[in-house]
Amino acid sequence: MIFKIAFKNIWRNKLRSWTVIMAISLGIFGGLAVISTATGLSDMRQNNAIRTYVSHIQVHDSTYLKYSGLNDVITQEKAILSFVKKHPNTEGVSTRLRIESFIQTAGGTSGVILNGINPEDEKQVTNIAEKLQQGNFLETYKRKPPILISKKLATKLNAKIKTTIQCSFTDANGLPATGVFKVVDIFSTSNSMYDEVNAFVRLEDLQAISSIYGSHEIAITIKDEEQVESFREELIAHFPEQHIASWRGIAPELGYADKMMDLVMSIFLVIIMLALAFGIVNTMLMAVLERKKELGMLISVGMNKRKVFWMIVWESIFLSLIAGPLGIIASYLAIQFFGTYGIDLSFAADGLRSVGLESVIFPTLNTNYYILISILVVSTSILSCIYPALKALKLNPAETLRTA
Amino acid sequence: MIQANNIHKTYNDGKVQVHALRGIDVEIKEGEFTAIVGPSGSGKTTLLNIIGGLDAPTLGEVHIGDTNIAQLSENELIDFRLNHIGFVFQSYNLIPVLTAKENVEFLMLLQKRDEAERNERTTKLLKAVGLEDQINKKPNEMSGGQQQRVAVARALASKPDFVLADEPTANLDSKSTANLLDIMLRLNDEENITFVFSTHDQRVIDRAKRVITVEDGKILSDETK
C-alpha cells in the first residue's frame, strides 16, 4: 500500500512531476552526450596518433633516443623482426630510417625528418597510405626516387606532384649528402603539425644515399590493443638491450589526455547528480509542505513515522526510476546514431587538425557508464529525499490538523 | 473508559501565554455518545486532541483503559492510536489518491490484517454508512457528506475502543448532517461504539446523549440526557 500511495502521489501534480522527470532526463542526456563526445574526441586523437605516427610499440637502439646519432641503428633488427613477425598478436611491423634533412624546391625550403620506409610494411602499421591524393604510396616512379610530402609542406615549398625536391643531410660518415627526389603523391593526415615535419622515401633509396644500412626505428601494431603492455614486456624480456616503449611512453600526452578526460567526466557526473539532487529536494520539499495536513492525518490515525519516511523516499525513487531510464535510453539512442553517422564539425576542420583531430566526431560511451549512471541516479534520489522526508517526520499532527 | 484528570494546556504564542485548558476533569464510559460543545476558542478541540494523544497536556493525565498515554513513547503512542482510537476530522482528510474502499482498508493494512478480513470488514463498514455502491470512487468524485461517511467507516475499520470526531458536521449541509448523525447513532446503539465529538452545531448537540460544555478552558456543564 505504501508503494501504491507513493506511486499515485507523484501523479497528483502531473505538470510538476513531468517537469522534474524531464529535467532529470535532460540532465542525464546532456551529461552523457558531452561525456560520449569527449570520449569520442579523446579516442579519435589517440587512435589517430597511434595509426598515423606512434603505432602501439616502438623499438629503438638505446642510445638513439638520447643522442639521435645517425649510426645508432637497431643492432638486433633481424632478430626482433623475426620474433615480432612470428608473434600471433602482431598486426604489422615496419622498419624506418629517420634522418633530419634540409629540404628545398625552387619555391621554398624547410626542415623535415626523412622517413625511409618499406611501403608494404608501413601500410600494415600506419594509415599514411590511406591519406594520399592519388594512392601512390612510393610504388610507382620513373627515374628519380620517389618522395611523399604532406599537403601542408607542399604549400610551404610551393610543390606539387612531379616537383623535384632536393634533400640535404649528413651521411653515415659525417659528410654532406644530397638526394634528389620527385614528389609522387601528397598526403594529408589529421595532424597538421606532424604533416609539416615528415616526408617519406623508400628505405633502400635513403640507405643508399646516407650509407646507413639499418634502421633507427621499428614500429609495431598489435591485434589486441589491451595486450600492448604485455607484448612490450615480452619484447623487453627477449631484447633487454633495446629501448622498447609503448604508445603511452612514446606519447605520454595521449595518456594524460585520457586521465584528464576521466577527471572531466567525473566532474560532469558530479554536476549531473547535483542537478538531480536539487531537483528532487525541491520537488519533494514542495510535495511535503503542500501535504502537511494529509501527512499529519496519516500520523494521527496511526501510520508510524518510519512508514511516512519510506513513503516519501519511494516517491522520489519512482521519479528517478521514470526519469533515469528515459534519459539513459535517449542518450543511448543518440550515441548509437551519432556514433555511426558522426557529428560533422567541418566548419572547424582546420582548428581540429591542428590538435590531431578529424572533422567528423563519433561519440562513444563505455557500457559501464550507463550502469554507473543508473546506480548514481537511484542513490542520489534516495539521498536527496532524506531532507524532505525528515522534514515530514518533524510534523506535529495536532498542529498540522489545526493550521493547515 | 477514558479518564482525563486535571488537564491543563498552555500555548506560548510569542510573548503571550494562551491557557487553552485550565484543569479539566472528565470521564467517558464505553458506549457513550458524547458531544463536547462550546464556542470557538473554548478549548474543545484541544481537549479532543489531548484525549486522542495528538497533543500532550501541560499538566494532568489521560488514561485510556489501563494505559496512561503520557507514559507512551512517540512510536508507542502512534501504535496506540492505530489500535485503540478512531478519528474523524472536520475536513474529512481522506487520502485523495485512494478510492473509498482503499481509504477504509488503509488502517487495516497498517494493522497487518489479512486480505479476507480486510475485504469483509471494508464491505461491511461501507454498507453500514450507505456507500456500498461508491467503493471505487475517489474522494474528489464524492460529495462532502459521502466523504465524511467514508471517514467514519475508516475510523471504525481498525476496531477502535472509541471514535473521536472533531466538528464532523461543520462542512456538511443539513441533509448530510442528519444522515451522518443517523449512522453514528445507529452504530452507537447497535454496536455500542463510543463516540466523542466536539461541535458547536446545534443539530448535533440536540441528538447527543451527553453534552459537556466547555468555555474558557473549563467545563461549564456536563449533562446526560
Interface residues (C-beta under 8 A of the other chain):
Chain A: M1 K4 I5 K8 N9 W11 R12 K293 E294 M297 L298 I299 S300 V301 G302 M303 N304 K305 K307 P397 A398 L401 R402
Chain B: T45 N49 G52 L54 D55 E74 N75 I78 D79 R81 L82 N83 F87 F89 S91 N93 I95 P96 V97 L98 E102 E105 F106 L107 L109 L110 R154 A155 S158 D166
